[in-house]
Amino acid sequence: MLYIQNHSDTVILVVHEIYGLNRHMHGFCDVLAEQGFDVMCPNLLERKLAFDYSCEEEAYRHFMEGVGFTGALDKVKAILFDIKDVYKRIFVIGFSAGATVAWMCSEGESVDGIVGYYGSRIRNYSDLVPQCPVLLFFAQEERSFDVNELISSLQSKPIDIHTFNGKHGFSDSHNSNYDGESAERAFSIMINFLRSMMV
């Protein structure tokens, strides 16, 4: 588990992609910590080394067979239970598979807000009714699902949804799909979203 403490009353629990606790997650957590938050990022894969992006199929198989969305949710919920009396506010931010796990956490009462970056499998849990504010980011280009169709299925819920130029992984500077402008815009919207709930 990556845990950065700033003695804040607000913690952000970051849920990684299928690749694990890689350079992108370390960098993202560092940037959040620079904003003054306490930051936690559990290693859901329980592997010392993260998967390389070139091993997408292997990483996907390992995540689905070794962890799965339900298993990941159980691990995250256990952490949320442990810290619910420690912090005044708890936010969950997830990427890809982690965004779907974050979305699944929005049903719980111990979370004050959710942010999900390109959570394609949210489409499998679109009936869920969030109990907290939710901010979702999607890339305009996705090869595995229809972005507009998913957004349309979520339209009736009180969710803030934004789409950005680029492809899946646009906010990850280590990814070949990185789009700097979209990444900066998304990060700015996210920080404003988090700050708005801390007033």
N, C-alpha and C positions, 0 to 999 in steps of 0.2 A: 504494500500500500504506500502510495505517495501521499504524504501529509505535510502541508506547509502551514505553520501556525503564525498568525499575526496578532493573536489575542483579541480577535474580532468577536462580536456577538452574532456574526453572520458567517455561515459556512456554505461553500459550494461543493457539492459532491459531483465529480465529473465521471461519466461512464464512457469508457473507451469503445472503439470499434472492434471488429473481429481480430485485428492484428495485435491487440494487447497494449500494454503500457509502453508505447514507443516514443520516439523523439517529438512527434507532434503533440502527444498528450503531456509530456514533460514541459514543452515550450508553452502550451496553452495554459497549463496550471501555473507556471511562473508568471505569465502575463496577468492572470486573474489575481494572483497574490500581490502583484505590484499595485493593484487597485485597492488593496487593504483587506481583502477577504481572507478568511481561513479557507484552505482548499484541500480536499481529499480526493484521491483517485485510486480506488481499489483495483488490484490485479485480479480480475475475474477469471483469467485463464490459468492462474497459479503456475505460470511458466516464468523462468528467470529471464529468458530472452523473448522479445516480441517477434512476431512474424514479419518478414520483409514483404513489401507490397507486391513483389514478383511471385509470392506464394499465396495469392488470393484464394485459390481453390482449397489448398491445404488448411489455410487459416479459417476459412468458412466451415469446412468439415469439422475441424477441431472445436470451433465454437459451438456448432449445432449439436454435435455428438457428445462433447465433453462438458458443456455448460448449458446451452439452450436459453431461450428467452425466459422461461419460467425459473430455471436455475439461477440465472443472472439476477432476476427480479428478487428472488429469495435472499440472495447475498446482499443486495442493495438495501432491501427492507430491514435486514438484520442490523446493518450499519445505522440506518435511520432510527431504528428503535434505540440503539445504544447512545445516540447523540441528541435525541429529541429534547432532553432536559438540560443539555449543555449549552445549546445555542438558542438565541432569540428567534433567528430566522434560518431556514434551511432551503436552499435551492438545489435543483438537480439539473445538470446540463449533460446531454448525451450526443454522441456522434454516430450516425449510421445505425448499426445494431444497438448501440448504446442509447441512441435517440428513441428507439422503440421502447427500450427498458425505461427510460425517463418518462415517456408517455404513459406507460403502464403504472408508474409511480404516482401519476397525477390523481388517481382515485383515492389515494391515502390522505389521511388528515394531518400527517406530520410534515408535509411538504408545503412551502409557501409559494413556490413558483417553479415552472418547468421550462427549459429551453431545449429544443431538439433540432440538430443539424441533419438534414437529409435522412430522415428515418423512413426508409422505404417500406419496412414491414409494419409501420403504423396502419397500413391498409388492412392488415389482418385483425386489427383491434380497434377499428373505427367506430364500433358501437359504444366504446367506453365513454363515460361522462366525467370530464375532469372536475375535481373539487377545488382547484386552485387555478390562478392565471397561467396560461400556456402560450408560449411563443415558439412558432415553428418556422424553420428555414428550409427551403427546397431549391435545388438547382433546376433550371429550366430544361436541361437535357438529362434524362435518365434512361438508361438502356433496359432496366428491369421492370419498370412500371410506368403508367401514365400519370404524370404529375397533376395535370388539370383534373383528372378523374378523382384522384385522391383528395385534392383540395375541395372539390365539389361535394364529396361525401362528408367532409368535416365542416362545411359552411354553416350548418345549423347550430354549431356549438360556439360558445364564447371563447374563441381562440384567435390570436393574432398570427396571421400567416403571411410570410413574405417569400417571393421567388426571386432568384438572382441569376444573372448571366453566368453561364458555365455549366460544368458537369459535377457529378457526385465527387465530393472531396475538394470542392473549390476553396475551402478555408484553410486547407493544409498545405503549408509552404514546402513540405517534403514530397507532396503528391504531384504527379505530372498534370493533374487537372486543376492545379492551383490557379486562382484568379484573384490577384491582389486587391483590385478595386472592390469586388464582391465580398471578399473576406473582411476588408476594413469596414464596409458598410454594415455587414451583418454584426460585426463585433460592436460597433457603435450603437446599433439598435438594441443589442442584447444588454449592454451596460446601462443604457437608459431605462430599459425594462426592469432590470434588477434594482436600480436606484429608485425608481418610482414606487417600489414597494417598501422602501426603507425610510420613507418620510414620516 
